[in-house]
Amino acid sequence: MSDTPAPGTPSPAAQGTPPPPALPVTFRPSLVRIILITAGVAILVLLTVISFVLPQLSPGERSSFIFTGALCLAGLALLGRPKIVADDTGLTVVNVASSRRLEWAQILQVNLRPGDPWVFLDLSDGTSLAAMGIQPGVSRERAITDARALRALVQTHGTAARG
């Protein structure tokens, strides 16, 4: 079967579906990650400065301030962890507290409906998986572009895998 459309058949781009990106590709809400890491570093620096500016604090109390700032940074970094990595064999979906590997044939559909906080993947076992690596909250247009690219990958690789 040829990858070129039959004469007179519109190309995928003309039908509104972009061609799939080259693999491997990573989808990640970069702006959200930058904001979270910047805020975490700012909190750590602020609490560290406060711990040294207040003269009445003991060394243990100073350590508590710095430790609290480090915990805030770690928590915000964890919130910035989500990503979706696509390769020749499937997807790795990394969310805040979990990671899941999916074969292309397991993914039936990519959904990003108005109001959704992130992409949802409809799976062949009848369940749906949140894929937090594409989030429209801060950068809506980028999320829509990434969701379309992921949808094109699923259609290309998932269909080929299903026969």
N, C-alpha and C positions, 0 to 999 in steps of 0.2 A: 504494500500500500504506500503510495507516495505522500510526501508532506506538502506538496504543492496543490493548491485547490484546482478543481476542474475549471476549464474556461467558462467565464460568465459567473462563477461563484465568487462572492465577495470574500476578501481575506479576513482573517480573524480581527485585524485592526479595524477594518472597515465595518465589521459587525459590532464594534464597541468593546471587543475583548482584546486586550493587549497581548502580544506574544509573550510566552513565559520567559522569565529572566534566566540567565545562565546559572547553572548549579556549580558549586554550592552557593547558597544565598542566605543571609541572615536578616530577619525582620526584627527591629527593636525600636521602641519608642525613645529615640535618642534625646529629644528635648526634655522629656520627663526625667530621664536618667540624669541629665546635666543639672536640672533644677534640684532634684533630690540630693545628689552628691554635694552640690554647692551649699544647699541649706544645712546638710549634715556637718560639713567642714566649718561653716559659719557658727553653728551651735557649739561645736567642740572648741573652736578658738575663743568664742565669747565666754564659755564657762571656764576655760583655762585662765583667761585674763582676769575674770572676776575672782577666781580662787587665789590669785596672787596679789590682787589689788586690796582685798579685804584683809587688814592686818590681824584681826582677831581670830582668824581661822587656824586651827592646828594642822599639822601635816596630814593627819588622817582625813580631816574635813576637806582639805585641798584635793587630796587623792579622790575623795568621793565626787567632788565637782568634776574633775577631769574624767573619771570613770563614767559618770552620767553622760557627759558629752560624747565619749567614745561609744557608749551604748546607743545614743541617738544617731550617731553617724552610721553605726552598724545596722540599725533598724531601717534607716532611710536607704542605705545601700541595698538592703534586702528587697525593699519595695521597688528598686530600680533593676532588679535581676531579670524580669521577664524578657523572653526572646523566643523566636521561632527560627529554627535552623533547618533548611531544606537541602537535601543532597540526593544523589541518584537513587537511593533505596527508600527514602521517605522523609518524615518530619520528626524533629525533636522539639517538643513543646516544653519550654521552661517557664513555669509560673513562679509566684512568690515563694511557695513552700514545697513545690513538687516539680517533677520532671517526668515526661512520658514520651516514649519513642513509638511512632506510628509508621506502619508501612503505607505506601501510597494507596494500596487497594482497600485499606481500612477507612479511608476518608471519602465520604460520599459527597459532601457539600461544604462550602465555606460561606458563612453568613455574617454580614455586618449590616444590621437593620438600623434605621434611625432610632436613636435613643440607647442603643447597645453600648455598654462601657468598653467592650472589646469584641474581637472576632470569636465566633463559636463555630466549631467543627462538628458536623453531623457525621457520626461514625457508623460503620456497618453492623455493629452490635446493637443498634437502636438507641445508643446514648449520644449525648452531646458533650463536647469538651471545650471549656473556655481556653482560648489562646490569647493570653494577656500581652503578647508581644506586638500586637497591633491594636492601638488604643486611639480612638478619635478625640479624646478629651482635650488635648492641647493642640494637636496638629491634625485637624479633620481631613484636609485634602491629602496629606501624606498617608493617613490611615486608609482612606478610600483607594488610593493608588496601590498601596501594599496589599490590601485585601483583594483587589482585582488581579494583581500579579500572583498571589497565592492561589486564587481560584483558577487561573490559567494553568498553573503548575499541577494542581489537582486534576483538572480536566485532561491535561496532556498525559501525565504519568499514571493517574488513577485509571483512566479509560484503557490505556495500553496494558496495565497490569490485570484489569478485569477481562480483557479480551474483547 
